[in-house]
């Protein structure tokens, strides 16, 4: 088995991608669907690579989740559902990073979020079921990170989204009082955006 800290670090990075995706979906307006889907794929990829490392194997440099599942299949059972989720998420690895390469809507995004969460749960069950110390460390990290990222995101992300929304309202010639009311930004701050 690989060292606990290295596996935990892969889980930590995966969790950051997933937390970012969830936060952006729930708090950004308009939600950056392509970016959310990209983070979902990246989270799933890192969760799967963490499990591969847990079993003492080196990870291949690939975004193809099916290839990662092929490696894992020699250690643990891989369901057809997991394979289908892998195919769906793999499409989001590179195509979502560039304009006009793939159509993303809210349904695709919700599926990507659900698939990434299911892969996370599978990875945690696979790694942590036999290693209670790692489970406790991961739970503490996960709670602390989610809370910290959420609070920081409320301060940073939602403020950025409000400013972006205000800019769009200015372009549509809304008056400053209405923009202040709709965004929650102060009139003084809105004056600096004009």
JOTAHU-V741260 format. One record per residue. N is the residue number from 0. PHI is phi as a letter, one per 30 degrees, with the letter a starting at -180 (999 if undefined). OMEGA is omega as a letter, one per 40 degrees, with the letter a starting at -180 (NA if undefined). NEAR is the number of other C-alpha atoms within 8 Angstrom. Layout:
N/PHI/OMEGA/NEAR
N/PHI/OMEGA/NEAR
This chain:
0/999/i/6
1/d/i/9
2/d/a/7
3/e/a/8
4/d/a/6
5/d/i/8
6/d/i/13
7/d/i/11
8/d/i/8
9/d/i/12
10/d/a/12
11/d/i/10
12/d/i/10
13/d/i/14
14/d/i/10
15/d/i/10
16/d/a/12
17/d/i/14
18/d/i/10
19/d/a/10
20/d/a/14
21/d/a/10
22/d/a/11
23/d/a/12
24/d/a/11
25/d/a/7
26/b/a/9
27/c/i/12
28/b/e/8
29/d/a/5
30/d/i/9
31/d/a/10
32/e/a/11
33/d/a/10
34/d/i/10
35/d/i/14
36/d/i/15
37/e/i/13
38/d/i/12
39/d/i/16
40/d/a/14
41/d/i/12
42/d/a/16
43/d/i/16
44/e/a/12
45/d/i/12
46/d/i/14
47/d/i/13
48/d/i/11
49/d/i/13
50/d/i/13
51/e/i/14
52/d/i/13
53/e/i/13
54/d/i/9
55/i/i/8
56/c/i/7
57/d/a/6
58/c/i/8
59/d/i/5
60/d/a/4
61/a/i/6
62/c/a/8
63/d/a/9
64/d/i/14
65/d/i/10
66/d/i/8
67/d/i/14
68/d/i/11
69/d/i/8
70/d/a/9
71/d/a/12
72/d/i/9
73/d/i/7
74/c/a/7
75/b/i/7
76/d/i/7
77/b/a/9
78/d/i/6
79/d/i/6
80/e/i/6
81/d/i/9
82/d/i/11
83/d/i/8
84/d/i/9
85/d/i/11
86/d/a/11
87/d/a/9
88/d/a/15
89/e/i/12
90/d/a/8
91/d/a/11
92/d/a/12
93/c/a/8
94/d/a/9
95/d/a/13
96/d/a/9
97/b/a/7
98/d/i/6
99/h/i/5
100/c/a/7
101/a/i/7
102/d/i/5
103/b/i/8
104/b/a/7
105/d/i/7
106/d/i/6
107/d/a/8
108/d/i/13
109/d/i/8
110/d/i/8
111/d/i/13
112/d/a/13
113/d/a/8
114/d/i/12
115/d/i/13
116/d/i/10
117/d/i/8
118/d/i/12
119/e/a/11
120/d/i/8
121/d/a/8
122/d/i/12
123/d/i/10
124/d/a/8
125/d/a/9
126/d/a/10
127/c/a/10
128/d/a/9
129/c/a/5
130/b/a/8
131/d/i/8
132/d/i/6
133/d/i/10
134/d/a/11
135/d/i/8
136/d/a/8
137/d/i/10
138/d/i/8
139/d/i/8
140/d/a/9
141/d/i/10
142/d/a/8
143/d/a/8
144/d/a/9
145/d/i/9
146/d/a/8
147/d/a/8
148/d/a/9
149/d/a/9
150/d/i/8
151/d/a/9
152/d/i/10
153/d/a/9
154/d/a/8
155/c/a/8
156/d/a/12
157/d/i/11
158/d/i/9
159/d/i/8
160/d/i/11
161/d/i/12
162/d/i/10
163/d/i/8
164/d/i/10
165/d/i/11
166/e/i/9
167/d/i/8
168/d/i/10
169/d/i/12
170/d/i/7
171/c/i/6
172/i/i/6
173/d/i/9
174/d/a/7
175/d/i/9
176/d/i/7
177/d/i/8
178/d/i/14
179/d/i/12
180/d/a/8
181/d/a/6
182/c/a/10
183/i/i/8
184/d/i/11
185/d/i/7
186/d/i/9
187/e/a/6
188/d/i/8
189/d/i/12
190/e/a/7
191/d/a/6
192/d/a/6
193/e/NA/5
